[in-house]
Amino acid sequence: MTDFQKSLKISPEKLKAVNSVLLDPESQIMKDFFAVVAKYGTPAEINRKHKAARKMENLFKLVEERQPDHLKDLKWLIEQRDRGAFISVADYRRKVMGEAADKTKFKDKYAVTLEVSALQYFPWIRPMVERAISEKTLVPGRFIAVRGMKESEADGDLPAIVAALDIIGASFVETLDTKGTDGSNPHLGGPATITGYFGGIGQPNEHALQWLDEFLYYYTNFGVQHVLNFNAGTILLAFMLYRIGVNIQFKISVYFGADNPYNALWIMAMAKLFSRDDGTSPLIGFNWSNSVNNKTMELTADFRKALGFEKVVRFEHHIVETWKSIVVQPYNRRAELVEIADHVANIAAKHEGGDPEVEATLAHPSDILEYFRTKQDVIESGDWNNLQLNFMEKVKAANHTAWDLTANGLSFIAAKNLHK
């Protein structure tokens, strides 16, 4: 280590200066933070409210109040789970490899989480599950939603989806309405002002605290624990909230643009500073930019492990994308995933679109902009079935990834209560 490298050491005096800001009882930004938290109670009270909201019987009550028709599908889902209607991991491996599967030592230490985005509507769950039963395929182990929260709350989809994914044993990440496209920057419009969005829409001014308020509302009332995070300020607020004892979690969105190891080091260094004494952090998912390559993930994996976060912070990597409005097509990173999945742990393979060769044939290919449409618009335009088909193709793409991983002696994580 050179003298130059030694000069990077952070002295106790520097940390003391940071602490002086965080602990200053007269700091207005800290007062504002604690004022939002106080609306929901002490950290212990907030966690108790969350646990109560997440109980199945309370979720069912919310569903019954808003959309009682969803209850029959939730009960059906429980029946299918309890009767063991789904292919086991061992049988799936035999389906892919034949008898060779029984002699293969799969690399479970590096199991890849199968992830699909976006699960917008509860009625899409049953067709996905029915196909998994009939075709002996897999239900992914992780889902993202990018729908209007108030709309999803009002029509009963939000509590129904939370309940359904708890039933099947899949994790679930919501996107709050305070995500930067809610008019937070009054000077920006649509494509005519696109350059104004570069590094700037986010959660300006008071919107960071509004994001915090919204998170706590859904945490305590609907049991939502995991949300997307887009902005350096709201990332810090989430670190602070977890540090004082509220058991929230978040993943950094692809929209944050994390595309190099130094970006990751900056975020994970802050995560370490605000981690709890048990080493945990609310940062459980780190979604890379579409431009990231395997070398960047390998380099980041080294210091992720050194910081004690290998089992805490999941790398979430886009394998396929929506056909329209986000990347140059065809975009498919599956082969690269297979290359890295035997030595970098805790990766989620995110499927935002169907396989490119399939998407190109669809009359209505997937489009990232449709995440921002209202349910009423989707129905009135006649696109409901089109969007459901797009979702089903994403699930099929996740199964394609599971197949390729398995064929190479690698492991996956599907819905854990269904695929034992």
Secondary structure by P-SEA (a helix, b strand, c coil): cccccccccccaaaaaaaaaaaaccccaaaaaaaaaaaaaccaaaaaaaaaaaacaaaaaaaaaaccccaaaaaaaaaaaaaacccccaaaaaaaacccccccccccccbbbbbbbcccccccaaaaaaaaaaaaccccccbbbbbccaaaaaaaaaaaaaaaaaaaabbbbbbbccccccccccccccccccccccccccccccaaaaaaaaaaaaaaacccccbbbbccaaaaaaaaaaaaaccbbbbbbccccccccaaaaaaaaaaaaaaccccccccccbbbbcccccaaaaaaaaaaaaaacccccbbbbbbccccccccccccccaaaaaaaccccccccccccccccaaaaaacccccccccccccaaaaaaacaaaaaaaaaaaaaaaaaaaaaaaaaacccccccccccc
